Amino acid sequence: SIHSFPTRRSSDLLRSLPGSPIPDASHVLVFEDAPSGLASGLAAGCRTLAVCTGQTRERIRGTEATHKVVDLERVEVVRCDGESITLRIRTLAEEEEEGRVD
């Protein structure tokens, strides 16, 4: 079974901080390279970003991750302020469609 407690507990702790801009777990993006960690993040209500650094692309493709990338070089911070972070994510699917990934 998937144990979402650590992820859920972490998001609860973040929300409890004074002035926390995180209203609920759906505003949290979990970066993970393990299918069990991705499943845990999803079970906690978070969005997930699967990174193919610790697993094969085939294994990452088989996850239910919100976003899937080859590596973190495909993730760019576009904007970051006290309220939010905006990312530009070059997904594994986009690269495969363009023939850039094996």
DSSP file (Angstrom, degrees, kcal/mol; ACC not computed):
  #  RESIDUE AA STRUCTURE BP1 BP2  ACC     N-H-->O    O-->H-N    N-H-->O    O-->H-N    TCO  KAPPA ALPHA  PHI   PSI    X-CA   Y-CA   Z-CA
    1    1 A S              0   0    0      0, 0.0     2,-0.4     0, 0.0     0, 0.0   0.000 360.0 360.0 360.0 157.0    0.0    0.0    0.0
    2    2 A I        -     0   0    0     37,-0.1     2,-0.8    38,-0.0    35,-0.1  -0.730 360.0-148.6 -89.9 131.8    1.0    3.6   -0.5
    3    3 A H        +     0   0    0     -2,-0.4     4,-0.3     1,-0.1    37,-0.1  -0.847  23.4 169.0-103.8 100.0    1.9    5.6    2.6
    4    4 A S     >  +     0   0    0     -2,-0.8     4,-3.1     1,-0.2     5,-0.3   0.460  50.0 102.0 -88.2  -0.4    1.0    9.2    1.9
    5    5 A F  H  > S+     0   0    0      1,-0.2     4,-3.4     2,-0.2     5,-0.3   0.901  78.0  49.7 -54.3 -49.1    1.4   10.2    5.6
    6    6 A P  H  > S+     0   0    0      0, 0.0     4,-2.2     0, 0.0    -1,-0.2   0.925 116.9  41.8 -59.5 -42.4    4.8   11.9    5.2
    7    7 A T  H  > S+     0   0    0     -4,-0.3     4,-2.3     2,-0.2    -2,-0.2   0.936 117.5  46.5 -68.5 -45.4    3.7   14.0    2.2
    8    8 A R  H  X S+     0   0    0     -4,-3.1     4,-2.3     1,-0.2    -1,-0.2   0.920 113.4  49.4 -62.3 -43.7    0.3   14.8    3.8
    9    9 A R  H  X S+     0   0    0     -4,-3.4     4,-2.4    -5,-0.3    -1,-0.2   0.897 110.0  51.7 -63.1 -40.8    2.0   15.7    7.1
   10   10 A S  H  X S+     0   0    0     -4,-2.2     4,-2.3    -5,-0.3    -1,-0.2   0.923 110.8  46.8 -62.4 -44.7    4.5   17.9    5.4
   11   11 A S  H  X S+     0   0    0     -4,-2.3     4,-2.3     1,-0.2    -1,-0.2   0.881 111.3  52.6 -67.2 -35.9    1.8   19.8    3.5
   12   12 A D  H  X S+     0   0    0     -4,-2.3     4,-1.4     2,-0.2    -2,-0.2   0.916 109.9  48.7 -62.0 -42.6   -0.2   20.2    6.8
   13   13 A L  H  X S+     0   0    0     -4,-2.4     4,-0.6     2,-0.2    -2,-0.2   0.909 110.6  50.3 -64.4 -42.0    2.9   21.6    8.5
   14   14 A L  H >< S+     0   0    0     -4,-2.3     3,-1.1     1,-0.2     8,-0.2   0.919 110.1  50.1 -61.5 -43.5    3.5   24.1    5.7
   15   15 A R  H 3< S+     0   0    0     -4,-2.3     5,-0.2     1,-0.2    -1,-0.2   0.784 105.1  58.8 -66.4 -26.2   -0.2   25.3    5.8
   16   16 A S  H 3< S+     0   0    0     -4,-1.4    -1,-0.2    -3,-0.2    -2,-0.2   0.628  81.1 106.1 -80.6 -11.8    0.1   25.8    9.6
   17   17 A L  S X< S-     0   0    0     -3,-1.1     3,-2.0    -4,-0.6     2,-0.1  -0.419  87.2 -96.2 -67.5 141.0    3.0   28.3    9.3
   18   18 A P  T 3  S+     0   0    0      0, 0.0    -1,-0.1     0, 0.0    -2,-0.1  -0.354 109.9   9.4 -57.5 129.8    2.0   31.9   10.0
   19   19 A G  T 3  S+     0   0    0      1,-0.2    -3,-0.1    -4,-0.1    -2,-0.1   0.623  86.9 169.8  76.5  13.4    1.3   33.6    6.7
   20   20 A S    <   -     0   0    0     -3,-2.0    -1,-0.2    -5,-0.2    -5,-0.1  -0.371  28.2-156.1 -61.6 129.5    1.4   30.4    4.6
   21   21 A P        +     0   0    0      0, 0.0    -1,-0.1     0, 0.0    -6,-0.1   0.336  66.4 102.0 -86.1   8.6    0.3   30.9    1.0
   22   22 A I        +     0   0    0     -8,-0.2     3,-0.1     1,-0.2    -2,-0.1  -0.793  43.9 176.9 -99.0 100.5   -0.6   27.2    0.7
   23   23 A P        -     0   0    0      0, 0.0     2,-0.3     0, 0.0    -1,-0.2   0.838  67.5 -12.0 -73.9 -31.7   -4.4   26.8    1.1
   24   24 A D  S >  S-     0   0    0      1,-0.0     3,-2.0    21,-0.0     4,-0.1  -0.968  77.2 -89.0-159.8 171.8   -4.5   23.1    0.4
   25   25 A A  G >  S+     0   0    0     -2,-0.3     3,-2.2     1,-0.3    22,-0.5   0.736 112.7  73.8 -61.6 -24.7   -2.3   20.2   -0.8
   26   26 A S  G 3  S+     0   0    0      1,-0.3    -1,-0.3    20,-0.2    20,-0.1   0.647  91.0  60.0 -66.4 -11.1   -3.4   20.7   -4.5
   27   27 A H  G <  S+     0   0    0     -3,-2.0     2,-0.4    19,-0.1    -1,-0.3   0.341  89.6  90.7 -94.1   5.2   -1.1   23.8   -4.4
   28   28 A V    <   -     0   0    0     -3,-2.2    19,-2.6    17,-0.2     2,-0.6  -0.863  62.2-156.2-104.1 134.5    2.0   21.7   -3.6
   29   29 A L  E     -a   47   0A   0     -2,-0.4     2,-0.5    17,-0.2    19,-0.2  -0.950   9.3-154.8-110.9 116.6    4.1   20.2   -6.4
   30   30 A V  E     -a   48   0A   0     17,-2.9    19,-3.0    -2,-0.6     2,-0.5  -0.804   3.2-151.8 -92.9 123.2    6.1   17.1   -5.3
   31   31 A F  E     +a   49   0A   0     -2,-0.5     2,-0.3    17,-0.2    19,-0.2  -0.854  32.1 157.0 -92.6 124.8    9.3   16.5   -7.2
   32   32 A E  E     -a   50   0A   0     17,-2.4    19,-2.5    -2,-0.5    22,-0.0  -0.994  40.7-168.6-149.5 151.2   10.1   12.7   -7.2
   33   33 A D  S    S+     0   0    0     -2,-0.3    21,-0.1    17,-0.2    17,-0.1   0.311  73.4  81.0-118.9   5.2   11.9   10.1   -9.2
   34   34 A A  S  > S-     0   0    0      1,-0.1     4,-2.3    21,-0.0     3,-0.4  -0.941  73.2-139.1-113.6 131.3   10.4    7.0   -7.5
   35   35 A P  H  > S+     0   0    0      0, 0.0     4,-2.5     0, 0.0     5,-0.2   0.860 105.5  53.9 -54.0 -37.5    7.0    5.7   -8.4
   36   36 A S  H  > S+     0   0    0      2,-0.2     4,-2.0     1,-0.2     5,-0.1   0.889 109.1  48.2 -66.7 -37.3    6.2    5.1   -4.7
   37   37 A G  H  > S+     0   0    0     -3,-0.4     4,-2.3     2,-0.2    -1,-0.2   0.881 111.5  50.3 -67.8 -38.1    7.0    8.7   -3.9
   38   38 A L  H  X S+     0   0    0     -4,-2.3     4,-2.4     2,-0.2    -2,-0.2   0.930 111.2  48.2 -63.7 -45.7    4.9    9.9   -6.8
   39   39 A A  H  X S+     0   0    0     -4,-2.5     4,-2.5     1,-0.2    -2,-0.2   0.881 110.5  52.5 -62.4 -38.1    1.9    7.8   -5.7
   40   40 A S  H  X S+     0   0    0     -4,-2.0     4,-1.6     2,-0.2    -1,-0.2   0.924 109.4  48.8 -63.4 -45.4    2.4    9.1   -2.1
   41   41 A G  H  <>S+     0   0    0     -4,-2.3     5,-2.4     1,-0.2     4,-0.2   0.915 113.2  46.9 -60.4 -44.2    2.2   12.7   -3.3
   42   42 A L  H ><5S+     0   0    0     -4,-2.4     3,-1.6     1,-0.2    -1,-0.2   0.903 109.5  53.8 -64.6 -41.4   -0.9   12.0   -5.4
   43   43 A A  H 3<5S+     0   0    0     -4,-2.5    -1,-0.2     1,-0.3    -2,-0.2   0.803 105.5  54.7 -63.8 -28.5   -2.5   10.2   -2.5
   44   44 A A  T 3<5S-     0   0    0     -4,-1.6    -1,-0.3    -5,-0.2    -2,-0.2   0.492 123.7-106.2 -82.3  -3.2   -1.9   13.2   -0.3
   45   45 A G  T < 5S+     0   0    0     -3,-1.6    -3,-0.2     1,-0.3   -17,-0.2   0.557  76.9 132.2  91.8   8.7   -3.7   15.4   -2.9
   46   46 A C      < -     0   0    0     -5,-2.4    -1,-0.3    -6,-0.2     2,-0.3  -0.457  59.9-114.2 -88.3 162.2   -0.6   17.1   -4.3
   47   47 A R  E     -a   29   0A   0    -19,-2.6   -17,-2.9   -22,-0.5     2,-0.3  -0.686  37.5-146.3 -86.8 153.2    0.4   17.6   -7.9
   48   48 A T  E     -a   30   0A   0     -2,-0.3    19,-2.0   -19,-0.2     2,-0.5  -0.929  18.1-158.2-129.7 148.9    3.5   15.6   -8.9
   49   49 A L  E     -ab  31  67A   0    -19,-3.0   -17,-2.4    -2,-0.3     2,-0.4  -0.964  18.2-152.8-124.0 111.3    6.5   16.0  -11.2
   50   50 A A  E     -ab  32  68A   0     17,-3.2    19,-3.0    -2,-0.5     2,-0.5  -0.710   7.3-160.4 -87.2 130.8    8.2   12.8  -12.1
   51   51 A V  E >   - b   0  69A   0    -19,-2.5     3,-0.8    -2,-0.4     4,-0.2  -0.945  15.2-143.6-114.4 130.6   11.9   13.0  -13.0
   52   52 A C  T 3  S+     0   0    0     17,-1.8    19,-0.1    -2,-0.5     5,-0.1   0.077  74.6 101.6 -81.0  26.1   13.5   10.2  -15.0
   53   53 A T  T 3  S+     0   0    0      1,-0.2    -1,-0.2     3,-0.1   -20,-0.1   0.801  90.5  28.2 -82.4 -27.5   16.8   10.4  -13.1
   54   54 A G  S <  S+     0   0    0     -3,-0.8     2,-0.3   -21,-0.1    -1,-0.2   0.465 123.5  41.3-111.1  -3.2   16.3    7.4  -10.8
   55   55 A Q  S    S-     0   0    0     -4,-0.2     2,-0.1   -21,-0.1   -21,-0.0  -0.892  89.5 -90.9-138.0 164.0   14.1    5.3  -13.0
   56   56 A T     >  -     0   0    0     -2,-0.3     4,-2.1     1,-0.1     5,-0.2  -0.395  37.6-116.0 -71.6 157.5   13.8    4.3  -16.6
   57   57 A R  H  > S+     0   0    0      1,-0.2     4,-3.0     2,-0.2     5,-0.2   0.880 116.4  57.5 -61.4 -37.2   11.6    6.4  -18.9
   58   58 A E  H  > S+     0   0    0      1,-0.2     4,-1.3     2,-0.2    -1,-0.2   0.908 106.9  47.6 -60.7 -41.6    9.3    3.4  -19.3
   59   59 A R  H  4 S+     0   0    0      2,-0.2    -1,-0.2     1,-0.2    -2,-0.2   0.907 113.7  46.8 -67.7 -41.0    8.7    3.2  -15.6
   60   60 A I  H >< S+     0   0    0     -4,-2.1     3,-1.8     1,-0.2     5,-0.3   0.898 107.4  57.2 -67.5 -40.0    8.1    6.9  -15.3
   61   61 A R  H 3< S+     0   0    0     -4,-3.0    -1,-0.2     1,-0.3    -2,-0.2   0.850 102.0  58.3 -57.0 -33.0    5.7    6.8  -18.3
   62   62 A G  T 3< S+     0   0    0     -4,-1.3    -1,-0.3    -5,-0.2    -2,-0.2   0.477  90.4  92.8 -78.8  -2.1    3.7    4.2  -16.4
   63   63 A T  S <  S-     0   0    0     -3,-1.8   -13,-0.0    -4,-0.2    -3,-0.0  -0.415  79.2-126.9 -86.9 167.4    3.1    6.5  -13.4
   64   64 A E        +     0   0    0    -29,-0.1   -16,-0.1    -2,-0.1    -1,-0.1   0.096  54.6 152.8 -96.4  20.7    0.1    8.7  -12.8
   65   65 A A        -     0   0    0     -5,-0.3   -16,-0.1     1,-0.1     3,-0.1  -0.122  52.0-130.2 -54.3 147.0    2.3   11.8  -12.2
   66   66 A T  S    S+     0   0    0    -18,-0.2     2,-0.3     1,-0.2   -17,-0.2   0.907  93.4  13.0 -63.9 -43.3    0.8   15.1  -13.1
   67   67 A H  E     -b   49   0A   0    -19,-2.0   -17,-3.2     2,-0.0     2,-0.4  -0.971  68.9-159.7-134.1 148.2    3.9   16.1  -15.1
   68   68 A K  E     +b   50   0A   0     -2,-0.3    24,-3.6   -19,-0.2    25,-0.4  -0.998  14.0 175.9-133.0 130.2    6.8   13.9  -16.3
   69   69 A V  E     -b   51   0A   0    -19,-3.0   -17,-1.8    -2,-0.4    22,-0.1  -0.922  37.4-129.5-132.3 156.9   10.3   15.2  -17.4
   70   70 A V  S    S-     0   0    0     20,-0.4     2,-0.3    -2,-0.3   -18,-0.2   0.943  88.4 -26.9 -67.3 -48.6   13.6   13.7  -18.5
   71   71 A D  S >  S-     0   0    0    -20,-0.1     3,-1.7   -19,-0.1    -1,-0.2  -0.929  71.9 -87.0-157.0 176.7   15.5   15.7  -15.9
   72   72 A L  G >  S+     0   0    0      1,-0.3     3,-1.6    -2,-0.3   -21,-0.0   0.601 112.1  78.2 -73.5  -9.8   15.4   19.0  -13.9
   73   73 A E  G 3  S+     0   0    0      1,-0.3    -1,-0.3     3,-0.0     0, 0.0   0.700  87.5  62.5 -67.0 -16.6   17.0   20.9  -16.8
   74   74 A R  G <  S+     0   0    0     -3,-1.7    16,-2.8    16,-0.1     2,-0.5   0.370  90.3  80.7 -87.6   3.6   13.5   20.8  -18.4
   75   75 A V  E <   -C   89   0B   0     -3,-1.6     2,-0.4    14,-0.2    14,-0.2  -0.956  60.7-176.0-115.9 122.2   12.0   22.8  -15.5
   76   76 A E  E     -C   88   0B   0     12,-2.7    12,-2.8    -2,-0.5     2,-0.7  -0.959  25.4-131.9-121.5 132.9   12.5   26.5  -15.5
   77   77 A V  E     +C   87   0B   0     -2,-0.4    10,-0.2    10,-0.2     3,-0.1  -0.744  27.5 174.7 -80.9 116.8   11.4   29.0  -12.9
   78   78 A V  E     +     0   0B   0      8,-3.0     2,-0.3    -2,-0.7     9,-0.2   0.841  67.2   2.4 -90.0 -40.3    9.6   31.8  -14.7
   79   79 A R  E     -C   86   0B   0      7,-1.6     7,-3.2     2,-0.0    -1,-0.4  -0.995  59.5-179.5-150.2 142.1    8.5   33.8  -11.7
   80   80 A C  E     +C   85   0B   0     -2,-0.3     2,-0.2     5,-0.2     5,-0.2  -0.943  18.5 143.0-146.5 121.6    8.9   33.5   -8.0
   81   81 A D        -     0   0    0      3,-2.5    -2,-0.0    -2,-0.3     3,-0.0  -0.780  65.4 -77.6-141.6-172.0    7.5   35.8   -5.3
   82   82 A G  S    S+     0   0    0     -2,-0.2     3,-0.1     1,-0.2    -2,-0.0   0.651 126.3  44.5 -67.3 -14.6    6.1   35.6   -1.8
   83   83 A E  S    S-     0   0    0      1,-0.3     2,-0.3   -63,-0.0    -1,-0.2   0.797 121.2 -16.7 -99.4 -35.5    2.8   34.3   -3.2
   84   84 A S        -     0   0    0    -62,-0.0    -3,-2.5     2,-0.0     2,-0.4  -0.974  47.9-124.1-162.7 170.2    3.7   31.7   -5.8
   85   85 A I  E     -C   80   0B   0     -2,-0.3     2,-0.5    -5,-0.2    -5,-0.2  -0.999  20.6-155.4-126.2 131.2    6.2   30.1   -8.1
   86   86 A T  E     -C   79   0B   0     -7,-3.2    -8,-3.0    -2,-0.4    -7,-1.6  -0.938  14.7-168.6-109.8 126.2    5.5   29.8  -11.8
   87   87 A L  E     -C   77   0B   0     -2,-0.5     2,-0.6   -10,-0.2   -10,-0.2  -0.851  19.9-146.8-113.8 147.8    7.3   27.1  -13.7
   88   88 A R  E     -C   76   0B   0    -12,-2.8   -12,-2.7    -2,-0.3     2,-0.5  -0.978  24.9-165.2-107.2 120.8    7.8   26.3  -17.4
   89   89 A I  E     -C   75   0B   0     -2,-0.6     2,-1.0   -14,-0.2   -14,-0.2  -0.936  16.6-156.3-116.6 120.6    7.9   22.5  -17.7
   90   90 A R        -     0   0    0    -16,-2.8   -20,-0.4    -2,-0.5   -16,-0.1  -0.826  31.6-146.4 -91.6 101.6    9.2   20.8  -20.9
   91   91 A T     >  -     0   0    0     -2,-1.0     4,-2.0   -22,-0.1   -22,-0.3  -0.224  20.0-120.2 -77.3 159.0    7.4   17.5  -20.5
   92   92 A L  H  > S+     0   0    0    -24,-3.6     4,-2.4     1,-0.2     5,-0.2   0.889 115.3  54.8 -58.7 -42.0    8.6   14.0  -21.6
   93   93 A A  H  > S+     0   0    0    -25,-0.4     4,-2.4     1,-0.2    -1,-0.2   0.897 106.2  51.2 -61.8 -41.6    5.5   13.7  -23.8
   94   94 A E  H  > S+     0   0    0      1,-0.2     4,-1.5     2,-0.2    -1,-0.2   0.924 112.1  46.4 -61.6 -44.3    6.3   17.0  -25.6
   95   95 A E  H  <>S+     0   0    0     -4,-2.0     5,-2.8     1,-0.2     6,-0.6   0.886 111.9  50.5 -67.1 -38.3    9.9   15.9  -26.3
   96   96 A E  H ><5S+     0   0    0     -4,-2.4     3,-1.1     1,-0.2    -1,-0.2   0.897 107.3  54.2 -65.8 -39.7    8.7   12.4  -27.5
   97   97 A E  H 3<5S+     0   0    0     -4,-2.4    -1,-0.2     1,-0.3    -2,-0.2   0.849 111.0  46.1 -61.2 -34.5    6.2   14.0  -29.9
   98   98 A E  T 3<5S-     0   0    0     -4,-1.5    -1,-0.3    -5,-0.2    -2,-0.2   0.456 115.9-116.6 -88.3  -0.9    9.0   16.1  -31.4
   99   99 A G  T < 5S+     0   0    0     -3,-1.1    -3,-0.2    -4,-0.3    -2,-0.1   0.720  79.9 123.6  75.1  21.6   11.3   13.1  -31.6
  100  100 A R      < +     0   0    0     -5,-2.8     2,-0.4    -6,-0.2    -4,-0.2   0.579  63.1  56.5 -91.0 -10.3   13.9   14.5  -29.1
  101  101 A V              0   0    0     -6,-0.6    -2,-0.1    -9,-0.1    -1,-0.0  -0.953 360.0 360.0-124.0 141.5   13.8   11.6  -26.7
  102  102 A D              0   0    0     -2,-0.4    -1,-0.1    -3,-0.0    -6,-0.0   0.507 360.0 360.0 -61.3 360.0   14.5    7.9  -27.3
